[in-house]
Amino acid sequence: MTLSAADIRRRILGKEKLYPKAGGGLTTRMPNEDGAKTTLMRYVEEKFGRHVEDMVWEGTLDEVSEKLDVDRVTVLRWRRKFTQLRMTG
């Protein structure tokens, strides 16, 4: 099995928990499948074992923010983001 230079680089960076950024350079932030979720969104999903896209619509801003233990403005931003993503495709 022959490894390409890109495969070797990816393995080394993965061991150091570094990931390539879209514009160049490196980041410690792990990429997600669609690039749309923040670290906090992924944390909330891990904590509750459900998709954040579903949870943000289950009640008022205050109810959801209290349940997820995030600021109500954060819930509002997430709702706007998911609405935009639905409209664009």
Wavefront OBJ file of the C-alpha trace (Angstrom):
o trace
v 0.000 0.000 0.000
v 1.497 3.301 -1.097
v 0.597 6.480 0.719
v 0.435 9.817 -1.012
v 2.014 12.917 0.486
v -1.488 14.208 1.287
v -2.325 10.989 3.193
v 0.882 11.200 5.227
v 0.254 14.873 6.029
v -3.357 14.135 7.087
v -2.213 11.316 9.392
v 0.477 13.428 11.060
v -1.845 16.378 11.543
v -4.605 14.089 12.840
v -2.300 12.686 15.512
v -1.528 16.250 16.619
v -5.247 17.115 16.454
v -4.681 19.765 13.782
v -6.944 20.172 10.780
v -6.507 22.139 7.535
v -8.591 25.324 7.241
v -10.474 26.088 4.045
v -8.525 29.296 3.402
v -5.166 27.709 4.235
v -3.353 27.194 7.503
v -4.283 24.905 10.375
v -6.865 24.878 13.157
v -7.563 22.767 16.235
v -11.279 22.830 15.412
v -12.432 19.496 14.075
v -14.366 19.806 10.825
v -17.925 18.539 10.729
v -19.787 16.973 7.859
v -21.498 20.096 6.533
v -19.324 22.825 7.998
v -22.380 24.561 9.437
v -22.244 23.478 13.080
v -20.315 25.284 15.776
v -18.508 23.583 18.625
v -21.370 24.542 20.967
v -23.925 22.978 18.614
v -21.950 19.734 18.509
v -21.605 19.817 22.329
v -25.377 20.211 22.769
v -25.978 17.314 20.367
v -23.547 15.117 22.286
v -25.109 16.089 25.623
v -28.699 15.353 24.576
v -28.061 12.669 21.941
v -30.239 14.475 19.373
v -29.823 16.864 16.450
v -29.735 20.501 17.489
v -31.731 21.347 14.341
v -34.712 19.553 15.893
v -34.302 20.763 19.466
v -34.255 24.514 18.688
v -37.885 24.398 17.522
v -39.296 22.602 20.594
v -40.749 25.544 22.497
v -40.271 29.268 22.907
v -36.839 30.900 22.861
v -36.829 31.027 26.658
v -37.918 27.393 27.049
v -35.360 26.094 24.565
v -32.520 28.225 25.936
v -33.254 27.010 29.473
v -33.479 23.365 28.398
v -30.256 23.488 26.336
v -28.503 25.757 28.864
v -27.541 28.375 26.274
v -28.398 32.049 25.874
v -31.730 32.864 24.207
v -29.902 34.967 21.594
v -27.885 31.858 20.698
v -31.102 29.911 20.128
v -32.414 32.755 17.950
v -29.222 32.735 15.865
v -29.368 28.953 15.485
v -32.996 29.153 14.327
v -32.089 31.794 11.753
v -29.113 29.758 10.563
v -31.132 26.563 10.144
v -33.932 28.454 8.388
v -31.394 29.931 5.965
v -29.835 26.528 5.309
v -33.271 25.059 4.559
v -34.070 27.845 2.106
v -30.755 27.572 0.258
v -30.897 23.915 -0.184
l 1 2 3 4 5 6 7 8 9 10 11 12 13 14 15 16 17 18 19 20 21 22 23 24 25 26 27 28 29 30 31 32 33 34 35 36 37 38 39 40 41 42 43 44 45 46 47 48 49 50 51 52 53 54 55 56 57 58 59 60 61 62 63 64 65 66 67 68 69 70 71 72 73 74 75 76 77 78 79 80 81 82 83 84 85 86 87 88 89
